[in-house]
Amino acid sequence: MVSSNLQEAAKLAAAVHRDSLRKNIQHRLTIARNEGNERLVRQLEAEANYLRLG
């Protein structure tokens, strides 16, 4: 019972963390694109691909 609750809490925390990472990278990508910073755009896209977020 407790183990199951801990597993569910861990899964939820992991999902929330991934969503936070995705939103953060998306926000940074938007800013980089608006600023015309193609180098940073490529770097952030690579990071998203590495983390399988995008």
PDBQT receptor file of N, H, CA, C and O in Angstrom, charges set to zero:
ATOM      1  N   MET A   1       0.827  -1.196   0.000  1.00  0.00    +0.000 N 
ATOM      2  CA  MET A   1       0.000   0.000   0.000  1.00  0.00    +0.000 C 
ATOM      3  C   MET A   1       0.870   1.258   0.000  1.00  0.00    +0.000 C 
ATOM      4  O   MET A   1       0.740   2.110  -0.879  1.00  0.00    +0.000 OA
ATOM      5  N   VAL A   2       1.751   1.367   0.988  1.00  0.00    +0.000 N 
ATOM      6  H   VAL A   2       1.856   0.676   1.703  1.00  0.00    +0.000 HD
ATOM      7  CA  VAL A   2       2.626   2.532   1.070  1.00  0.00    +0.000 C 
ATOM      8  C   VAL A   2       3.550   2.562  -0.136  1.00  0.00    +0.000 C 
ATOM      9  O   VAL A   2       3.782   3.620  -0.721  1.00  0.00    +0.000 OA
ATOM     10  N   SER A   3       4.076   1.402  -0.507  1.00  0.00    +0.000 N 
ATOM     11  H   SER A   3       3.888   0.542  -0.032  1.00  0.00    +0.000 HD
ATOM     12  CA  SER A   3       4.964   1.317  -1.663  1.00  0.00    +0.000 C 
ATOM     13  C   SER A   3       4.245   1.782  -2.927  1.00  0.00    +0.000 C 
ATOM     14  O   SER A   3       4.818   2.499  -3.748  1.00  0.00    +0.000 OA
ATOM     15  N   SER A   4       3.003   1.373  -3.076  1.00  0.00    +0.000 N 
ATOM     16  H   SER A   4       2.538   0.790  -2.409  1.00  0.00    +0.000 HD
ATOM     17  CA  SER A   4       2.210   1.773  -4.231  1.00  0.00    +0.000 C 
ATOM     18  C   SER A   4       1.998   3.286  -4.248  1.00  0.00    +0.000 C 
ATOM     19  O   SER A   4       2.093   3.919  -5.300  1.00  0.00    +0.000 OA
ATOM     20  N   ASN A   5       1.711   3.860  -3.084  1.00  0.00    +0.000 N 
ATOM     21  H   ASN A   5       1.634   3.346  -2.229  1.00  0.00    +0.000 HD
ATOM     22  CA  ASN A   5       1.528   5.312  -2.994  1.00  0.00    +0.000 C 
ATOM     23  C   ASN A   5       2.819   6.047  -3.333  1.00  0.00    +0.000 C 
ATOM     24  O   ASN A   5       2.795   7.073  -4.013  1.00  0.00    +0.000 OA
ATOM     25  N   LEU A   6       3.943   5.522  -2.860  1.00  0.00    +0.000 N 
ATOM     26  H   LEU A   6       3.963   4.688  -2.308  1.00  0.00    +0.000 HD
ATOM     27  CA  LEU A   6       5.232   6.139  -3.163  1.00  0.00    +0.000 C 
ATOM     28  C   LEU A   6       5.544   6.054  -4.649  1.00  0.00    +0.000 C 
ATOM     29  O   LEU A   6       6.064   7.002  -5.238  1.00  0.00    +0.000 OA
ATOM     30  N   GLN A   7       5.225   4.922  -5.246  1.00  0.00    +0.000 N 
ATOM     31  H   GLN A   7       4.802   4.152  -4.768  1.00  0.00    +0.000 HD
ATOM     32  CA  GLN A   7       5.458   4.761  -6.683  1.00  0.00    +0.000 C 
ATOM     33  C   GLN A   7       4.609   5.738  -7.486  1.00  0.00    +0.000 C 
ATOM     34  O   GLN A   7       5.086   6.344  -8.445  1.00  0.00    +0.000 OA
ATOM     35  N   GLU A   8       3.361   5.885  -7.092  1.00  0.00    +0.000 N 
ATOM     36  H   GLU A   8       2.973   5.392  -6.312  1.00  0.00    +0.000 HD
ATOM     37  CA  GLU A   8       2.480   6.824  -7.784  1.00  0.00    +0.000 C 
ATOM     38  C   GLU A   8       2.960   8.259  -7.606  1.00  0.00    +0.000 C 
ATOM     39  O   GLU A   8       2.927   9.050  -8.549  1.00  0.00    +0.000 OA
ATOM     40  N   ALA A   9       3.405   8.595  -6.401  1.00  0.00    +0.000 N 
ATOM     41  H   ALA A   9       3.432   7.953  -5.635  1.00  0.00    +0.000 HD
ATOM     42  CA  ALA A   9       3.924   9.942  -6.142  1.00  0.00    +0.000 C 
ATOM     43  C   ALA A   9       5.181  10.194  -6.966  1.00  0.00    +0.000 C 
ATOM     44  O   ALA A   9       5.368  11.289  -7.496  1.00  0.00    +0.000 OA
ATOM     45  N   ALA A  10       6.039   9.190  -7.076  1.00  0.00    +0.000 N 
ATOM     46  H   ALA A  10       5.887   8.301  -6.645  1.00  0.00    +0.000 HD
ATOM     47  CA  ALA A  10       7.264   9.325  -7.866  1.00  0.00    +0.000 C 
ATOM     48  C   ALA A  10       6.933   9.501  -9.345  1.00  0.00    +0.000 C 
ATOM     49  O   ALA A  10       7.557  10.315 -10.026  1.00  0.00    +0.000 OA
ATOM     50  N   LYS A  11       5.959   8.747  -9.846  1.00  0.00    +0.000 N 
ATOM     51  H   LYS A  11       5.452   8.086  -9.293  1.00  0.00    +0.000 HD
ATOM     52  CA  LYS A  11       5.544   8.879 -11.246  1.00  0.00    +0.000 C 
ATOM     53  C   LYS A  11       4.979  10.270 -11.513  1.00  0.00    +0.000 C 
ATOM     54  O   LYS A  11       5.271  10.884 -12.539  1.00  0.00    +0.000 OA
ATOM     55  N   LEU A  12       4.174  10.755 -10.589  1.00  0.00    +0.000 N 
ATOM     56  H   LEU A  12       3.936  10.256  -9.755  1.00  0.00    +0.000 HD
ATOM     57  CA  LEU A  12       3.595  12.085 -10.745  1.00  0.00    +0.000 C 
ATOM     58  C   LEU A  12       4.683  13.152 -10.718  1.00  0.00    +0.000 C 
ATOM     59  O   LEU A  12       4.675  14.076 -11.533  1.00  0.00    +0.000 OA
ATOM     60  N   ALA A  13       5.609  13.025  -9.789  1.00  0.00    +0.000 N 
ATOM     61  H   ALA A  13       5.615  12.275  -9.128  1.00  0.00    +0.000 HD
ATOM     62  CA  ALA A  13       6.707  13.991  -9.696  1.00  0.00    +0.000 C 
ATOM     63  C   ALA A  13       7.540  13.985 -10.976  1.00  0.00    +0.000 C 
ATOM     64  O   ALA A  13       7.941  15.043 -11.461  1.00  0.00    +0.000 OA
ATOM     65  N   ALA A  14       7.798  12.812 -11.518  1.00  0.00    +0.000 N 
ATOM     66  H   ALA A  14       7.471  11.952 -11.124  1.00  0.00    +0.000 HD
ATOM     67  CA  ALA A  14       8.574  12.711 -12.756  1.00  0.00    +0.000 C 
ATOM     68  C   ALA A  14       7.827  13.366 -13.918  1.00  0.00    +0.000 C 
ATOM     69  O   ALA A  14       8.430  14.064 -14.733  1.00  0.00    +0.000 OA
ATOM     70  N   ALA A  15       6.529  13.142 -13.990  1.00  0.00    +0.000 N 
ATOM     71  H   ALA A  15       6.039  12.575 -13.328  1.00  0.00    +0.000 HD
ATOM     72  CA  ALA A  15       5.730  13.739 -15.062  1.00  0.00    +0.000 C 
ATOM     73  C   ALA A  15       5.695  15.259 -14.940  1.00  0.00    +0.000 C 
ATOM     74  O   ALA A  15       5.810  15.971 -15.938  1.00  0.00    +0.000 OA
ATOM     75  N   VAL A  16       5.538  15.746 -13.727  1.00  0.00    +0.000 N 
ATOM     76  H   VAL A  16       5.445  15.168 -12.917  1.00  0.00    +0.000 HD
ATOM     77  CA  VAL A  16       5.523  17.197 -13.500  1.00  0.00    +0.000 C 
ATOM     78  C   VAL A  16       6.881  17.793 -13.860  1.00  0.00    +0.000 C 
ATOM     79  O   VAL A  16       6.956  18.869 -14.453  1.00  0.00    +0.000 OA
ATOM     80  N   HIS A  17       7.945  17.093 -13.499  1.00  0.00    +0.000 N 
ATOM     81  H   HIS A  17       7.884  16.219 -13.017  1.00  0.00    +0.000 HD
ATOM     82  CA  HIS A  17       9.297  17.571 -13.802  1.00  0.00    +0.000 C 
ATOM     83  C   HIS A  17       9.524  17.649 -15.311  1.00  0.00    +0.000 C 
ATOM     84  O   HIS A  17      10.051  18.643 -15.810  1.00  0.00    +0.000 OA
ATOM     85  N   ARG A  18       9.130  16.604 -16.035  1.00  0.00    +0.000 N 
ATOM     86  H   ARG A  18       8.702  15.796 -15.629  1.00  0.00    +0.000 HD
ATOM     87  CA  ARG A  18       9.292  16.599 -17.495  1.00  0.00    +0.000 C 
ATOM     88  C   ARG A  18       8.490  17.726 -18.129  1.00  0.00    +0.000 C 
ATOM     89  O   ARG A  18       8.963  18.382 -19.057  1.00  0.00    +0.000 OA
ATOM     90  N   ASP A  19       7.286  17.950 -17.636  1.00  0.00    +0.000 N 
ATOM     91  H   ASP A  19       6.901  17.417 -16.882  1.00  0.00    +0.000 HD
ATOM     92  CA  ASP A  19       6.457  19.023 -18.175  1.00  0.00    +0.000 C 
ATOM     93  C   ASP A  19       7.111  20.381 -17.921  1.00  0.00    +0.000 C 
ATOM     94  O   ASP A  19       7.085  21.264 -18.779  1.00  0.00    +0.000 OA
ATOM     95  N   SER A  20       7.690  20.533 -16.747  1.00  0.00    +0.000 N 
ATOM     96  H   SER A  20       7.711  19.816 -16.051  1.00  0.00    +0.000 HD
ATOM     97  CA  SER A  20       8.393  21.771 -16.414  1.00  0.00    +0.000 C 
ATOM     98  C   SER A  20       9.592  21.974 -17.339  1.00  0.00    +0.000 C 
ATOM     99  O   SER A  20       9.818  23.079 -17.833  1.00  0.00    +0.000 OA
ATOM    100  N   LEU A  21      10.355  20.915 -17.573  1.00  0.00    +0.000 N 
ATOM    101  H   LEU A  21      10.172  20.017 -17.172  1.00  0.00    +0.000 HD
ATOM    102  CA  LEU A  21      11.493  20.996 -18.499  1.00  0.00    +0.000 C 
ATOM    103  C   LEU A  21      11.031  21.390 -19.897  1.00  0.00    +0.000 C 
ATOM    104  O   LEU A  21      11.628  22.250 -20.545  1.00  0.00    +0.000 OA
ATOM    105  N   ARG A  22       9.955  20.742 -20.349  1.00  0.00    +0.000 N 
ATOM    106  H   ARG A  22       9.471  20.044 -19.822  1.00  0.00    +0.000 HD
ATOM    107  CA  ARG A  22       9.429  21.020 -21.688  1.00  0.00    +0.000 C 
ATOM    108  C   ARG A  22       8.998  22.479 -21.809  1.00  0.00    +0.000 C 
ATOM    109  O   ARG A  22       9.334  23.151 -22.784  1.00  0.00    +0.000 OA
ATOM    110  N   LYS A  23       8.260  22.960 -20.826  1.00  0.00    +0.000 N 
ATOM    111  H   LYS A  23       7.987  22.414 -20.034  1.00  0.00    +0.000 HD
ATOM    112  CA  LYS A  23       7.795  24.351 -20.863  1.00  0.00    +0.000 C 
ATOM    113  C   LYS A  23       8.966  25.327 -20.820  1.00  0.00    +0.000 C 
ATOM    114  O   LYS A  23       8.958  26.339 -21.521  1.00  0.00    +0.000 OA
ATOM    115  N   ASN A  24       9.967  25.026 -20.003  1.00  0.00    +0.000 N 
ATOM    116  H   ASN A  24       9.973  24.204 -19.434  1.00  0.00    +0.000 HD
ATOM    117  CA  ASN A  24      11.126  25.903 -19.883  1.00  0.00    +0.000 C 
ATOM    118  C   ASN A  24      11.884  25.987 -21.205  1.00  0.00    +0.000 C 
ATOM    119  O   ASN A  24      12.239  27.077 -21.653  1.00  0.00    +0.000 OA
ATOM    120  N   ILE A  25      12.129  24.835 -21.826  1.00  0.00    +0.000 N 
ATOM    121  H   ILE A  25      11.840  23.950 -21.461  1.00  0.00    +0.000 HD
ATOM    122  CA  ILE A  25      12.846  24.830 -23.101  1.00  0.00    +0.000 C 
ATOM    123  C   ILE A  25      12.017  25.528 -24.173  1.00  0.00    +0.000 C 
ATOM    124  O   ILE A  25      12.562  26.268 -24.993  1.00  0.00    +0.000 OA
ATOM    125  N   GLN A  26      10.709  25.301 -24.175  1.00  0.00    +0.000 N 
ATOM    126  H   GLN A  26      10.266  24.700 -23.509  1.00  0.00    +0.000 HD
ATOM    127  CA  GLN A  26       9.850  25.956 -25.162  1.00  0.00    +0.000 C 
ATOM    128  C   GLN A  26       9.895  27.474 -24.996  1.00  0.00    +0.000 C 
ATOM    129  O   GLN A  26       9.963  28.204 -25.985  1.00  0.00    +0.000 OA
ATOM    130  N   HIS A  27       9.858  27.945 -23.772  1.00  0.00    +0.000 N 
ATOM    131  H   HIS A  27       9.803  27.353 -22.968  1.00  0.00    +0.000 HD
ATOM    132  CA  HIS A  27       9.934  29.385 -23.500  1.00  0.00    +0.000 C 
ATOM    133  C   HIS A  27      11.275  29.952 -23.969  1.00  0.00    +0.000 C 
ATOM    134  O   HIS A  27      11.329  31.004 -24.606  1.00  0.00    +0.000 OA
ATOM    135  N   ARG A  28      12.345  29.244 -23.647  1.00  0.00    +0.000 N 
ATOM    136  H   ARG A  28      12.302  28.390 -23.129  1.00  0.00    +0.000 HD
ATOM    137  CA  ARG A  28      13.683  29.692 -24.060  1.00  0.00    +0.000 C 
ATOM    138  C   ARG A  28      13.819  29.682 -25.580  1.00  0.00    +0.000 C 
ATOM    139  O   ARG A  28      14.467  30.559 -26.151  1.00  0.00    +0.000 OA
ATOM    140  N   LEU A  29      13.210  28.691 -26.240  1.00  0.00    +0.000 N 
ATOM    141  H   LEU A  29      12.683  27.978 -25.777  1.00  0.00    +0.000 HD
ATOM    142  CA  LEU A  29      13.227  28.641 -27.702  1.00  0.00    +0.000 C 
ATOM    143  C   LEU A  29      12.502  29.843 -28.302  1.00  0.00    +0.000 C 
ATOM    144  O   LEU A  29      12.986  30.454 -29.255  1.00  0.00    +0.000 OA
ATOM    145  N   THR A  30      11.362  30.174 -27.749  1.00  0.00    +0.000 N 
ATOM    146  H   THR A  30      10.969  29.678 -26.974  1.00  0.00    +0.000 HD
ATOM    147  CA  THR A  30      10.597  31.326 -28.233  1.00  0.00    +0.000 C 
ATOM    148  C   THR A  30      11.423  32.597 -28.138  1.00  0.00    +0.000 C 
ATOM    149  O   THR A  30      11.476  33.384 -29.084  1.00  0.00    +0.000 OA
ATOM    150  N   ILE A  31      12.064  32.795 -27.004  1.00  0.00    +0.000 N 
ATOM    151  H   ILE A  31      12.022  32.156 -26.236  1.00  0.00    +0.000 HD
ATOM    152  CA  ILE A  31      12.893  33.987 -26.809  1.00  0.00    +0.000 C 
ATOM    153  C   ILE A  31      14.073  33.986 -27.783  1.00  0.00    +0.000 C 
ATOM    154  O   ILE A  31      14.362  35.002 -28.415  1.00  0.00    +0.000 OA
ATOM    155  N   ALA A  32      14.747  32.847 -27.900  1.00  0.00    +0.000 N 
ATOM    156  H   ALA A  32      14.512  32.022 -27.386  1.00  0.00    +0.000 HD
ATOM    157  CA  ALA A  32      15.903  32.759 -28.800  1.00  0.00    +0.000 C 
ATOM    158  C   ALA A  32      15.492  33.044 -30.244  1.00  0.00    +0.000 C 
ATOM    159  O   ALA A  32      16.207  33.738 -30.967  1.00  0.00    +0.000 OA
ATOM    160  N   ARG A  33      14.352  32.515 -30.663  1.00  0.00    +0.000 N 
ATOM    161  H   ARG A  33      13.772  31.951 -30.076  1.00  0.00    +0.000 HD
ATOM    162  CA  ARG A  33      13.874  32.766 -32.031  1.00  0.00    +0.000 C 
ATOM    163  C   ARG A  33      13.534  34.243 -32.221  1.00  0.00    +0.000 C 
ATOM    164  O   ARG A  33      13.873  34.835 -33.246  1.00  0.00    +0.000 OA
ATOM    165  N   ASN A  34      12.867  34.832 -31.235  1.00  0.00    +0.000 N 
ATOM    166  H   ASN A  34      12.591  34.350 -30.403  1.00  0.00    +0.000 HD
ATOM    167  CA  ASN A  34      12.513  36.252 -31.325  1.00  0.00    +0.000 C 
ATOM    168  C   ASN A  34      13.749  37.137 -31.392  1.00  0.00    +0.000 C 
ATOM    169  O   ASN A  34      13.730  38.192 -32.025  1.00  0.00    +0.000 OA
ATOM    170  N   GLU A  35      14.815  36.709 -30.743  1.00  0.00    +0.000 N 
ATOM    171  H   GLU A  35      14.831  35.852 -30.228  1.00  0.00    +0.000 HD
ATOM    172  CA  GLU A  35      16.060  37.482 -30.743  1.00  0.00    +0.000 C 
ATOM    173  C   GLU A  35      16.948  37.149 -31.940  1.00  0.00    +0.000 C 
ATOM    174  O   GLU A  35      17.989  37.775 -32.139  1.00  0.00    +0.000 OA
ATOM    175  N   GLY A  36      16.533  36.162 -32.736  1.00  0.00    +0.000 N 
ATOM    176  H   GLY A  36      15.688  35.653 -32.575  1.00  0.00    +0.000 HD
ATOM    177  CA  GLY A  36      17.324  35.771 -33.899  1.00  0.00    +0.000 C 
ATOM    178  C   GLY A  36      18.596  35.017 -33.545  1.00  0.00    +0.000 C 
ATOM    179  O   GLY A  36      19.553  35.014 -34.319  1.00  0.00    +0.000 OA
ATOM    180  N   ASN A  37      18.611  34.382 -32.390  1.00  0.00    +0.000 N 
ATOM    181  H   ASN A  37      17.833  34.384 -31.762  1.00  0.00    +0.000 HD
ATOM    182  CA  ASN A  37      19.798  33.669 -31.912  1.00  0.00    +0.000 C 
ATOM    183  C   ASN A  37      19.734  32.209 -32.391  1.00  0.00    +0.000 C 
ATOM    184  O   ASN A  37      19.341  31.313 -31.645  1.00  0.00    +0.000 OA
ATOM    185  N   GLU A  38      20.129  31.999 -33.643  1.00  0.00    +0.000 N 
ATOM    186  H   GLU A  38      20.449  32.727 -34.248  1.00  0.00    +0.000 HD
ATOM    187  CA  GLU A  38      20.022  30.665 -34.246  1.00  0.00    +0.000 C 
ATOM    188  C   GLU A  38      20.901  29.628 -33.553  1.00  0.00    +0.000 C 
ATOM    189  O   GLU A  38      20.529  28.458 -33.463  1.00  0.00    +0.000 OA
ATOM    190  N   ARG A  39      22.041  30.046 -33.074  1.00  0.00    +0.000 N 
ATOM    191  H   ARG A  39      22.343  30.997 -33.148  1.00  0.00    +0.000 HD
ATOM    192  CA  ARG A  39      22.930  29.111 -32.373  1.00  0.00    +0.000 C 
ATOM    193  C   ARG A  39      22.237  28.560 -31.125  1.00  0.00    +0.000 C 
ATOM    194  O   ARG A  39      22.278  27.357 -30.865  1.00  0.00    +0.000 OA
ATOM    195  N   LEU A  40      21.607  29.438 -30.364  1.00  0.00    +0.000 N 
ATOM    196  H   LEU A  40      21.573  30.415 -30.575  1.00  0.00    +0.000 HD
ATOM    197  CA  LEU A  40      20.896  28.998 -29.162  1.00  0.00    +0.000 C 
ATOM    198  C   LEU A  40      19.675  28.164 -29.526  1.00  0.00    +0.000 C 
ATOM    199  O   LEU A  40      19.358  27.197 -28.834  1.00  0.00    +0.000 OA
ATOM    200  N   VAL A  41      18.989  28.526 -30.603  1.00  0.00    +0.000 N 
ATOM    201  H   VAL A  41      19.246  29.312 -31.165  1.00  0.00    +0.000 HD
ATOM    202  CA  VAL A  41      17.838  27.738 -31.059  1.00  0.00    +0.000 C 
ATOM    203  C   VAL A  41      18.280  26.308 -31.343  1.00  0.00    +0.000 C 
ATOM    204  O   VAL A  41      17.639  25.358 -30.893  1.00  0.00    +0.000 OA
ATOM    205  N   ARG A  42      19.378  26.150 -32.093  1.00  0.00    +0.000 N 
ATOM    206  H   ARG A  42      19.898  26.922 -32.458  1.00  0.00    +0.000 HD
ATOM    207  CA  ARG A  42      19.872  24.795 -32.404  1.00  0.00    +0.000 C 
ATOM    208  C   ARG A  42      20.256  24.039 -31.136  1.00  0.00    +0.000 C 
ATOM    209  O   ARG A  42      19.983  22.845 -31.004  1.00  0.00    +0.000 OA
ATOM    210  N   GLN A  43      20.889  24.743 -30.211  1.00  0.00    +0.000 N 
ATOM    211  H   GLN A  43      21.111  25.712 -30.318  1.00  0.00    +0.000 HD
ATOM    212  CA  GLN A  43      21.305  24.110 -28.959  1.00  0.00    +0.000 C 
ATOM    213  C   GLN A  43      20.084  23.650 -28.153  1.00  0.00    +0.000 C 
ATOM    214  O   GLN A  43      20.073  22.538 -27.625  1.00  0.00    +0.000 OA
ATOM    215  N   LEU A  44      19.075  24.490 -28.061  1.00  0.00    +0.000 N 
ATOM    216  H   LEU A  44      19.084  25.393 -28.490  1.00  0.00    +0.000 HD
ATOM    217  CA  LEU A  44      17.874  24.132 -27.304  1.00  0.00    +0.000 C 
ATOM    218  C   LEU A  44      17.093  23.012 -27.989  1.00  0.00    +0.000 C 
ATOM    219  O   LEU A  44      16.539  22.142 -27.317  1.00  0.00    +0.000 OA
ATOM    220  N   GLU A  45      17.046  23.031 -29.315  1.00  0.00    +0.000 N 
ATOM    221  H   GLU A  45      17.496  23.738 -29.860  1.00  0.00    +0.000 HD
ATOM    222  CA  GLU A  45      16.388  21.943 -30.041  1.00  0.00    +0.000 C 
ATOM    223  C   GLU A  45      17.115  20.628 -29.802  1.00  0.00    +0.000 C 
ATOM    224  O   GLU A  45      16.481  19.587 -29.630  1.00  0.00    +0.000 OA
ATOM    225  N   ALA A  46      18.437  20.672 -29.789  1.00  0.00    +0.000 N 
ATOM    226  H   ALA A  46      18.952  21.518 -29.929  1.00  0.00    +0.000 HD
ATOM    227  CA  ALA A  46      19.221  19.465 -29.513  1.00  0.00    +0.000 C 
ATOM    228  C   ALA A  46      18.958  18.977 -28.093  1.00  0.00    +0.000 C 
ATOM    229  O   ALA A  46      18.842  17.775 -27.854  1.00  0.00    +0.000 OA
ATOM    230  N   GLU A  47      18.864  19.907 -27.160  1.00  0.00    +0.000 N 
ATOM    231  H   GLU A  47      18.957  20.883 -27.353  1.00  0.00    +0.000 HD
ATOM    232  CA  GLU A  47      18.578  19.539 -25.767  1.00  0.00    +0.000 C 
ATOM    233  C   GLU A  47      17.200  18.886 -25.656  1.00  0.00    +0.000 C 
ATOM    234  O   GLU A  47      17.044  17.878 -24.966  1.00  0.00    +0.000 OA
ATOM    235  N   ALA A  48      16.213  19.451 -26.326  1.00  0.00    +0.000 N 
ATOM    236  H   ALA A  48      16.339  20.269 -26.887  1.00  0.00    +0.000 HD
ATOM    237  CA  ALA A  48      14.863  18.883 -26.304  1.00  0.00    +0.000 C 
ATOM    238  C   ALA A  48      14.859  17.485 -26.916  1.00  0.00    +0.000 C 
ATOM    239  O   ALA A  48      14.201  16.582 -26.399  1.00  0.00    +0.000 OA
ATOM    240  N   ASN A  49      15.591  17.305 -28.011  1.00  0.00    +0.000 N 
ATOM    241  H   ASN A  49      16.126  18.039 -28.431  1.00  0.00    +0.000 HD
ATOM    242  CA  ASN A  49      15.670  15.981 -28.638  1.00  0.00    +0.000 C 
ATOM    243  C   ASN A  49      16.370  14.984 -27.727  1.00  0.00    +0.000 C 
ATOM    244  O   ASN A  49      15.942  13.836 -27.608  1.00  0.00    +0.000 OA
ATOM    245  N   TYR A  50      17.443  15.424 -27.085  1.00  0.00    +0.000 N 
ATOM    246  H   TYR A  50      17.790  16.357 -27.182  1.00  0.00    +0.000 HD
ATOM    247  CA  TYR A  50      18.179  14.556 -26.168  1.00  0.00    +0.000 C 
ATOM    248  C   TYR A  50      17.276  14.099 -25.022  1.00  0.00    +0.000 C 
ATOM    249  O   TYR A  50      17.311  12.936 -24.619  1.00  0.00    +0.000 OA
ATOM    250  N   LEU A  51      16.480  15.013 -24.510  1.00  0.00    +0.000 N 
ATOM    251  H   LEU A  51      16.452  15.957 -24.837  1.00  0.00    +0.000 HD
ATOM    252  CA  LEU A  51      15.566  14.693 -23.409  1.00  0.00    +0.000 C 
ATOM    253  C   LEU A  51      14.259  14.087 -23.911  1.00  0.00    +0.000 C 
ATOM    254  O   LEU A  51      13.389  13.718 -23.122  1.00  0.00    +0.000 OA
ATOM    255  N   ARG A  52      14.134  13.988 -25.237  1.00  0.00    +0.000 N 
ATOM    256  H   ARG A  52      14.841  14.287 -25.878  1.00  0.00    +0.000 HD
ATOM    257  CA  ARG A  52      12.923  13.464 -25.887  1.00  0.00    +0.000 C 
ATOM    258  C   ARG A  52      11.684  14.248 -25.458  1.00  0.00    +0.000 C 
ATOM    259  O   ARG A  52      10.646  13.678 -25.123  1.00  0.00    +0.000 OA
ATOM    260  N   LEU A  53      11.830  15.573 -25.479  1.00  0.00    +0.000 N 
ATOM    261  H   LEU A  53      12.673  16.036 -25.752  1.00  0.00    +0.000 HD
ATOM    262  CA  LEU A  53      10.729  16.447 -25.085  1.00  0.00    +0.000 C 
ATOM    263  C   LEU A  53       9.994  17.015 -26.292  1.00  0.00    +0.000 C 
ATOM    264  O   LEU A  53       8.853  17.463 -26.177  1.00  0.00    +0.000 OA
ATOM    265  N   GLY A  54      10.631  16.997 -27.417  1.00  0.00    +0.000 N 
ATOM    266  H   GLY A  54      11.558  16.633 -27.511  1.00  0.00    +0.000 HD
ATOM    267  CA  GLY A  54      10.048  17.727 -28.522  1.00  0.00    +0.000 C 
ATOM    268  C   GLY A  54       9.801  16.942 -29.731  1.00  0.00    +0.000 C 
ATOM    269  O   GLY A  54       9.306  17.475 -30.724  1.00  0.00    +0.000 OA
TER     270      GLY A  54
